Amino acid sequence: MSWKLAQRADKMNPSVIREILKVTEKPGIISFAGGLPSPQTFPVDAMLEATQKVLTQDGRSALQYAASEGYGPLRDWVAHDLKKQGMDVSADQVLITTGSQQGLDLVAKILIDAGSRILVETPTYLGALQAYTPMEPTVVSVASDDEGVDAADLRIQAGSGADAARFVYLLPNFQNPTGRTMTEARRAAVAAVAAEVGLPVIEDNPYGDLWFDAPPPASLASRNPDGTLYLGSFSKILAPGLRLGYLVAPKALYPKLLQAKQAADLHTPSFNQRIVSEVLKDGFIDRHVPTIRALYKSQCEAMLAALEREFGHTGHGGGDHSLQWNRPAGGMFLWTRLPAGLDAVKLLPKAVDHNVAFVPGSAFYADNADPRSMRLSFVTASVSQINIGIAALAQTIREAQAAL
Amino acid sequence: MSWKLAQRADKMNPSVIREILKVTEKPGIISFAGGLPSPQTFPVDAMLEATQKVLTQDGRSALQYAASEGYGPLRDWVAHDLKKQGMDVSADQVLITTGSQQGLDLVAKILIDAGSRILVETPTYLGALQAYTPMEPTVVSVASDDEGVDAADLRIQAGSGADAARFVYLLPNFQNPTGRTMTEARRAAVAAVAAEVGLPVIEDNPYGDLWFDAPPPASLASRNPDGTLYLGSFSKILAPGLRLGYLVAPKALYPKLLQAKQAADLHTPSFNQRIVSEVLKDGFIDRHVPTIRALYKSQCEAMLAALEREFGHTGHGGGDHSLQWNRPAGGMFLWTRLPAGLDAVKLLPKAVDHNVAFVPGSAFYADNADPRSMRLSFVTASVSQINIGIAALAQTIREAQAAL
């Protein structure tokens, strides 16, 4: 039988992380690899109560086909919540998506032609690269540092005329994979460049609510609403298994995104939207999210303390022959750099032998990957597992250095 | 701000049906327009019980990220159910999708290049056209009659070499929009042509379980498993608001479909999959589906009887100056042809004035639409509404004929 694949299918690849996670599926392993929120934080009781209410009071509507835009009260909630954060959003700009991953797929469909240049941070979220790849863009990495993309390089890469980049994709808060946050000054500079050269911004914010001590600076969308398409998610503040996210689009873009959404899956499950809308009533999030913040902060601090204990410095000491790491102000991830001479991909199987796992950072680069980089999630393992796991990782590194 | 849309976005259009449904959203209207399953058939109590069980027993797993392939026990159930229908399917060929609409989107992504020829029935399912359009195919309508596509024309349109069609998209059972079913002889002929010329088949089967008196003939996939990609859905046998469908792929295609799925939304909501898997335990479907069949059969019979009463024949009598209609053996739709001189698009506002609505059939043609065709759904309205609605429709038609 002559199944002929589309050209774009050749460019699609299995997720590197997915393959890595298979390696790490070993009983008893302590995994810092996956990006799984702590299941402790899932509001099971609230979900149970909301589901009963939804099915009992209006079950048949919750189980019927529904509008592609999303459930009205949930769209209202999103608009209201973003307004509290300083964004000028009306509910008719909100499109409920089947997880924010779908938002990235819709963005790709309406904005990327084969060969279009799109700009990303260095490194960037792997799932976004996967969502964009089927539409066959040329992905360009913008120079980045601990504060995010470099505004000067962004201006250079933006290009102009027929060669102008279609957009820059940014994750300003507690970025996946690095855990870094764009400072206020950097946001101002990036927003100014984008506005000046007319470069559209895709702002992805799944982690913004997970701050430890203070909320991050105002979003890019709040600085340039017509030039920013903003993506949010309920995966990290409620639960990812619901697959509920949203995008907020400038009014000129909304109709095309809606058509793409309708063609993609008609609408996001009405059942899930109504349940979450019920859960969100009466300020639930304002009581719930602080408990996630406190948990993740304690886990992050435990990992930082364990690293300090093992390596004898606070992250950037110890020179090129020690592990280096950053100190996130929120989110789920910590970014590290192995000592000179080591390679994270080669180190992984040795770490697995020591019953600990991570994701090599090279998975997150569109090009010119740093082979020494490594992503550690601090939210899936408990504090005692973190202590054991970091000790095992340090032992693996010491052994690998001794063998150099 | 310079948002530049992808070329494919120009080809995307708002759903005609969606626009029509807006016209028909008038209080008190009797609608034969939408394709909404009867909410009476939604198993609210079973859903309530299953949700409680899932959340109480393993709620945290149900709310966590999950495998892109789908929930294991649900994939097993699908494979087992299809085996009972004579298909040779293993669970590792089953990919759970966010509604079967998503299956169409994934098919488009991995099989359609810009300009690829794809073949469809005349008329065909509008949602499939919408899912395929963003990948910019050339859509070719194959000549069709009351039994589905014509095998001889299929052979001609299949083409060969670089011009070979990528696939033919078929809906053999109680098709949307026509309600027609491919006979055994036609299936054999179509499967033989497809195998002979190496033409891949996309077989869409959302309605197959909704037969009135006898199950439809065996699927095309059962005749040519390696040459057929099969799509199924829980929307019509449980509830559409869950957005749960599946596709069954030849093993050679599965990995690419899985990569496309992962990029599209990571995975179908694990919450929904586990609940449905719980509902399906212990033969629930075998008790539930017969109640849907009986209800839809009674509604279809009521509509046929009302049409006979109003127009004085059984569907194909009365000549070119009377309404013509078919007699479906299952599903949700009945296909009609207006008397000579009338146009369904022009008739619709007059029908709405008489408090009844339908979908003009022209929405369902890739090209050369029949302006006299009209789709009537018999499952959303009650029997007494059907009687009133068909009388109003007949009155509308008589008035329009008198004004010719």
Interface residues (C-beta under 8 A of the other chain):
Chain A: M1 S2 W3 K4 L5 A6 Q7 R8 A9 M12 N13 P14 S15 R18 G34 G35 L36 P37 P39 Q40 F42 V44 M47 L48 T51 Q52 L55 T56 G59 R60 S61 A62 L63 Q64 Y65 A66 S68 T98 G99 Q101 Q102 D105 K109 I110 L111 I112 D113 S116 G127 Q130 A131 T133 P134 M135 A164 R166 A195 G198 L199 P200 N224 D226 G227 S235 A239 P240 G241 L242 R243 P250 A252 L253 P255 K256 L258 Q259 A260 Q262 A263 A264 D265 L266 H267 T268 P269 S270 F271 N272
Chain B: M1 S2 W3 K4 L5 A6 Q7 R8 A9 M12 N13 P14 S15 R18 G34 G35 L36 P37 P39 Q40 F42 V44 M47 L48 T51 Q52 L55 T56 G59 R60 S61 A62 L63 Q64 Y65 A66 S68 T97 T98 G99 Q101 Q102 D105 K109 I110 L111 I112 D113 S116 G127 Q130 A131 T133 P134 M135 A164 R166 A195 G198 L199 P200 N224 D226 G227 S235 A239 P240 G241 L242 R243 P250 A252 L253 P255 K256 L258 Q259 A260 Q262 A263 A264 D265 L266 H267 T268 P269 S270 F271 N272
